């Protein structure tokens, strides 16, 4: 249940975020990679903050939006006004029999297609970029994958280690994520995989790290282990973490330079305002106001 303070902070955020609609259109960037996001109707304004702040510091040549079915014609018109070079693709076109429906699976499916053409950085609509992201740009241009730490200390591990930790979590949680993690070492060729308990809200896939067949095969193998529970919310994040962490040369983004919003420090460059941390303070609203000022200054 949200508190009165959270409701008030959300109101202030919504008022501030609308200021992004007065900022200039985003020009096509010079760096050869794609920023991919999945957006629904209610997140159009926060997404514009997220993608414009990200692009200001990273200059992606391509911006791809996977459109949730709730995205209407007026939403698309606003997006094209602010992002003239945006590529809007419908989420339903990326549904495949081997994959669950919903739960951001269409986003990961789309990434598996675009990743054959270019490196991809998945950018959630509830992120804010505050400074240059040198590690991200270098990784995208070199074709290296990365994962955002969900908390300090998370590292890329073997599936045996991931399963051991997952079993510990299962003692106190019935959530699908630790359940899947607890049996990861039962995957075919488990020794060839790596895992990181990261956050899929900001993930990098070096060009060629992912393709539709690899995604379908992994989903099918995990469905065999978990049956109908594989359709639950949270399985997309586990799969994204598996695929990104298993790519050659994959690394964890330095924490707290890149982090969930409740772990920010003076060094934080990208914050992910994941649900539980979104409106506990006015920080999201304040960073949005700073972003809008930067975007207006860039115009000048």
TAQUIHU-V364711 format. One record per helix or strand of 3 or more residues. SS is the DSSP state (helix for helix, strand for strand). FROM is the first residue (numbers start at 0). TO is the last residue. Records with the same first field share a line. If there is no record, write none. Layout:
SS: FROM-TO, FROM-TO
//
This chain:
helix: 3-21, 40-57, 72-81, 90-93, 104-113, 133-141, 158-169, 175-181, 183-185, 189-191, 211-230, 234-245, 260-262, 274-276, 282-298
strand: 30-38, 59-66, 86-89, 119-122, 126-128, 145-148, 197-204, 257-259, 269-271
//
